[in-house]
Amino acid sequence: MRSISRISLVAAASAALIGSVAIPASADTINSTVSGSTLTATTSGATLSGVTLNGTGTQTATAAASSAWSITDARGTGAAWTLSASATAPTSAAGSAELVERTLPVGNLKITPGTVTAGSGADPASNITGPLLSLTGSAQALVSASGTSKGTYSLTPTYSLDIPANAYRSNYSGAVGSTALNPYTSTITYTIA
């Protein structure tokens, strides 16, 4: 009886050893190619407040804020980028009775980019700067990312236009004295690269 017990014990131990030997698992490879996309900006202008000339000092036409802007860096490179702006001189177009357009210096038009907020999954906005900018006819950096800033960012800039004491009023669009005036208008061109 002892020999049967020993044989059973040896057989049970052998079966346990064979059961614990690792059988190789199959291995699969998963591939995914990730392609970069584009660098884009969505901007918006604003309507500034009206100003009544007082003849004694510079007054400022302001806008509470423009519509929200977005900047998306989907290139996947982490390279720096800059949103640049240039503008035309604010001009009140000639009307049917007042035949000469009137302009203000382009540098009187200013943009403050405001706080830049990183969207969901974007790199932190700590590398992005955007100080107050007095516009010119040449492109200047408005918002810049000096380090890795991949993803989508939002901001809501404010605009202002300084009106000097010696500025001309807006031209009448029709007969002099009518209520319709041609506002001072500027075209701002944005470029992102």
HUJODA-V787202 format. One record per backbone hydrogen bond with DSSP energy under -0.5 kcal/mol. CO is the residue of the C=O (numbers start at 0). NH is the residue of the N-H. If there is no record, write none. Layout:
BEGIN
((CO,NH) (CO,NH))
END
This chain:
BEGIN
((0,4) (1,5) (2,6) (3,7) (4,8) (5,9) (6,10) (7,11) (8,12) (9,13) (10,14) (11,15) (12,16) (13,17) (14,18) (15,19) (17,20) (21,23) (31,33) (32,34) (37,39) (37,73) (39,71) (40,42) (41,69) (44,66) (45,47) (50,52) (58,60) (58,162) (60,160) (61,48) (68,154) (69,41) (70,152) (71,39) (71,73) (72,150) (73,36) (80,144) (81,83) (81,192) (82,141) (82,142) (83,190) (84,139) (85,188) (89,103) (90,92) (90,184) (91,101) (96,98) (97,94) (98,100) (101,91) (104,107) (105,108) (107,109) (107,161) (108,134) (109,159) (110,112) (110,132) (111,157) (114,116) (116,153) (118,121) (123,126) (124,127) (126,145) (128,143) (132,110) (132,134) (135,86) (139,84) (142,82) (143,128) (143,145) (144,80) (149,122) (150,72) (151,118) (152,70) (153,116) (154,68) (156,65) (157,111) (158,62) (159,109) (160,60) (161,163) (162,58) (163,166) (170,181) (172,95) (173,96) (174,177) (178,180) (179,172) (179,173) (180,182) (181,170) (182,92) (184,90) (185,187) (186,87) (186,188) (188,85) (190,83))
END
